[in-house]
Amino acid sequence: MRNCIQLCRDCADFCRMCGSLTARNSDFMMNFMVLCADVCDACADECSKHDHEPCQACAEVCRRCADDCRRLSANA
């Protein structure tokens, strides 16, 4: 569970930063979205290994976030 918790915290930090960059229309937001998607995928992969309901919910949300980040960064 240690790796799961660490990845969840990393993912939350990346998502928060991505939101901040997007809110101020940063020149770096599109590049950061690609990286954020990678972190979200890693978190989803780890969380999906655990049968706990919060982990499964996290995995689902992380996958959606990764998809959204990739879609938005591709439209740049």
Secondary structure by P-SEA (a helix, b strand, c coil): caaaaaaaaaaaaaaaaaaaaaaacccaaaaaaaaaaaaaaaaaaaaaacccaaaaaaaaaaaaaaaaaaaaaaac
